[in-house]
């Protein structure tokens, strides 16, 4: 009897989750959320570099050595890691692919 209630509850939860996602996950909301996330991380990036390029002690090293390599590593690893992960998720959904790689 418990297995029946667990199955029924899981099914009901799945139906409710599906209805909620269909209502709130729209192209307009995704654009708003994406913009908000980008603004937050832009702010975090600015906080990370505040002062480091202006202080006499760190100015030369930060601008010429540390910052360029940090940016290269982040672009090479993080961006490609996320891009590859998302492309992998889309392998079974050809209708969601926007570009072929």
N, C-alpha and C positions, 0 to 999 in steps of 0.2 A: 504494500500500500504506500509506503514511503517513497519508493521509486516512482510511482505514478505522480505523486505530488511534486517531486523534484523535477520530473520531466515536464509536467504542466506548468510549473513555475518558470522553468527555463524558457519554455515556448512563449509564455506570456511576456516575460522580460525581453525576449528577442523581438517580439512584435512591437512592444512599446518603444524599444530602442530604435527600431527601424522607422517608426512613425516620427519620433523626435528628430532623428537625423535627416529624414526627408524634408521636414519642416524648416530646420535651422541651418542645414549645410547647403546653402545656395551659392551661386557664383558671386553674388553681391556680398554676402557675409564672408566668404573666403577671401575676397579682395580686401575687405575691412580688416579681417584678422591678420592677413599677411602684412598689410601696411602697419598695423600696430606692432607686430612682432619685429618687423624691420626697424621701426623707430626705437623700440626698446634696445635692440642689439646695437644700433647706431650709437645710442647714448652710452651703453656699456663700453663700446670701443673708444669713444671720446674720453670717458673716465680713465681708461687704461693708459692713455697717452698724455693726459693733462699734466703739464709741467715738465715731463721728461725731455721734451724737445726745446725747452726754454731754460732749464737750469744749466749753469756753467759747467757743472761737474758731469752731467749726463748728455749734454747737447751733442757733442761730436760723436760719441759712441752710439747714442740712440738713433740719430738720423742716418748715419752711414752704415751701421752694422746690424743693430738689433731689430729695428723696425722693418727694414726690407726683408730680412730673413723670416721674421715672424709672419709677415704677410704672405710670402712665398709658401711657407709651410702650411698655413691655414688654407690658402687657395688650393694647393696641390692635394692635401690630405682630406680636409673636411669637406670641401665642395665636391671633389670627385667621389668621396665615400658616400655622401648623400645622394649624389646623382646616380651612381651605380646601384645603390639600394632601391631608389625609386624606380629606376628602369627595370630592375629585377622584379619588383612587385607588380609592375604593369605587363609582364610577359604573358599573362593569361587573360588580359583585357585589351585587345587590340583597339577597341572603340575609344579608350581613354588616352591613347598615345597621341601626343601633339606633334612630335617630331621623331624621325627615325635616326638611329645612331649606328 
